[in-house]
């Protein structure tokens, strides 16, 4: 649970600006300020179930974006590896630049 919370917090830091204001508020109150769903419901003025649904959508959105990014990087790496086998030195050099740029992620 702690690892999942940590991962979600990192994803929120990265993708939080893509969420709605309500999703950002609920996420911050729950994961960063450690408020319960009931406390958040009172703070935000929605039902406890509304808070749960909002958090679920925010979490799903962050995770989906992260998976899409991973898939895109995988395609980029694969294409660059194929290009690196080209006999042209210029193409090989560009492929190595692409691989180097994609490797930190």
C-alpha positions in Angstrom: 0.0 0.0 0.0 2.8 2.4 0.8 4.5 1.7 -2.5 1.3 2.2 -4.4 0.7 5.5 -2.6 4.2 6.6 -3.3 3.8 5.7 -7.0 0.5 7.5 -7.3 2.0 10.6 -5.6 4.9 10.6 -8.2 2.4 10.2 -11.0 0.3 13.0 -9.6 3.4 15.2 -9.5 4.0 14.4 -13.2 0.5 14.4 -14.6 -1.5 16.4 -12.0 -1.8 19.5 -14.2 -3.8 17.3 -16.7 -6.4 16.6 -14.0 -9.5 18.7 -13.2 -9.3 21.1 -10.3 -11.6 18.9 -8.3 -9.5 15.8 -9.0 -6.3 17.7 -8.0 -7.9 18.9 -4.8 -9.2 15.5 -3.7 -6.0 13.8 -4.6 -3.9 16.4 -2.6 -6.2 16.2 0.4 -6.2 12.4 0.4 -2.6 11.5 -0.5 -0.6 14.5 0.6 -2.6 15.7 3.6 -3.8 12.2 4.6 -7.5 13.2 5.0 -10.1 10.4 5.0 -12.8 10.3 2.3 -15.4 11.6 4.8 -13.2 14.5 5.7 -12.6 15.4 2.1 -16.3 15.2 1.4 -17.0 17.8 4.1 -14.1 20.0 2.9 -15.1 19.9 -0.8 -18.8 19.7 -0.4 -19.6 16.5 -2.1 -20.6 13.0 -1.0 -18.1 10.5 0.3 -18.9 8.4 -2.8 -18.3 11.4 -5.0 -14.8 11.7 -3.4 -14.2 8.0 -4.0 -15.3 8.3 -7.7 -13.2 11.4 -8.2 -10.1 9.8 -6.7 -10.7 6.7 -8.8 -10.9 8.7 -12.0 -7.8 10.8 -11.1 -5.8 7.7 -10.3 -6.9 5.9 -13.5 -6.1 9.0 -15.5 -2.5 9.2 -14.1 -1.9 5.5 -14.5 -3.3 5.4 -18.0 -1.1 8.4 -19.1 2.0 6.7 -17.6 1.3 3.5 -19.4 0.7 5.3 -22.7 4.0 7.1 -22.2 5.8 3.7 -21.5 4.2 2.2 -24.6 5.3 5.2 -26.8 8.8 5.0 -25.5 8.9 1.3 -26.2 7.9 1.9 -29.8 10.5 4.7 -30.1 13.3 2.5 -28.7 12.4 -0.4 -30.9 12.4 1.8 -34.0 15.7 3.4 -33.1 17.2 -0.1 -32.5 16.1 -1.1 -36.0 17.5 2.1 -37.4 20.8 1.5 -35.6 21.3 -1.6 -37.8 21.2 0.6 -41.0 24.6 0.6 -42.7 24.6 4.4 -43.1 26.8 6.0 -40.4 24.4 9.1 -40.3 21.4 6.9 -39.7 23.2 5.0 -37.0 24.3 8.2 -35.3 20.7 9.5 -35.2 19.5 6.2 -33.9 22.0 6.4 -31.1 20.9 9.9 -30.2 17.3 8.7 -30.1 18.2 5.8 -27.9 20.2 8.0 -25.6 17.3 10.5 -25.3 14.8 7.7 -24.5 16.9 5.8 -22.0 16.5 8.0 -18.9 12.7 7.2 -18.9 
